[in-house]
Amino acid sequence: MTEVTDADFAAEVIGSGLPVLVEFTADWCPPCRQMAPVLSALAAEEDGRLKVVQLDVDRNPATTNAYRVLSMPTFMVFRDGEPVRSMVGARPKRRLLEEVAEVL
């Protein structure tokens, strides 16, 4: 899974031709670590339809603050450069797929 930063967020997420699922995460967040295999599987299954990336909130405060992310993990789906869905908290893969499918 790709990791994005404040420096490349615009190019990797805002400028992406595909919808992008961004996980706002942190090293100290147990639910974030729990989501890693779920997101890897989702990225593999939706390859070509959906881009899945992670952004470390501690190392990238500008983007974190710009989207008013307060809880980890927060998932945001971006389409055509705009956030179209936001979800907070760990969830099973099936539920995450359903929530993402609604906006794809």
N, C-alpha and C positions, 0 to 999 in steps of 0.2 A: 504494500500500500504506500502511496506517495505521501510524503510529509511536505506541507506548504508552510511558508513563513510570511511575515509582514511584507518582505521584499518582493516575493513572487506571487502573492495572493491574487492580485489583479490579473496577471497573465494566466495563471493556472486555473483560477475559479471564474472570475468575472468574464474573462475572454474565452472561456472554453466553448467549443461547439456542441458539447454534450451537456446534459444536466449533470450537476456535481453534488454529491453528498459530502458535506464537510463535518467531521467530528471534531468538536472543540474538546481537547483532552488535556490531561496533566499526568506526569509521572507518579504523583502521590495519590492518584484517584483509583481505588480498587474497582469500582464499576467500569471505569474506562479500560482497565486491563482485561476485565471480563469480556468486553465487547470486541477486543482485537480479533479473535478467531471468527466471530460473526461477521465483522466487516471485511475480513480477508475473503471469506466464502462469498459474501455478497459481491465484492469487487470481481471475483472470478466468474460468478454466474451472470452478472450483468455487463461483462466486458463488451464494449462497443455500443452499449445503450446508456450506461451510467458510469461516471468517473467517481471514485471514492478516495478521499484524501483526509489527512489528519492535520490539525493545527494545535501545537502546544501553547496553551494559554499563558504559561509563565514566561516563555521566550518570545511571545508575539503579542504584547499588550495592545498595540495600535489596532489590529484587526479585532481582537477580542472586545475592546471597548467600543469600536465602531458599530458592532452588531449587538452591543449590550448583553454579552454573555456573562451570566452570573453563576451558573451551576454547571458542573461537569458530571457526565458528558452531556453536551448539547449537540444535537444534530441539526444541520440546516441544509435544505435542498435549494440549490441555486439553478435557475433556468434563465437563459438569455441575460445573464449578469445580475439577476435580481433574486433575492431570497423569496421562495414561494411556500416554504414549509419549515417550521421549527418544532423540534421535539426535545424534551428534556428527560434524561434518565436512561438507564440501561433497559433493554427490552429484548425479548426473544427474536431470533432471526425472522421467523414467520411474520410477526407483528411489524417489524421494521420493513420487511418487503412489502407488506400491504400498505403501510403509510407512504412509502416512497412511490409505489405503483400509482397511487391516487394523483400524483403530480407529474408523472412522466409523460 
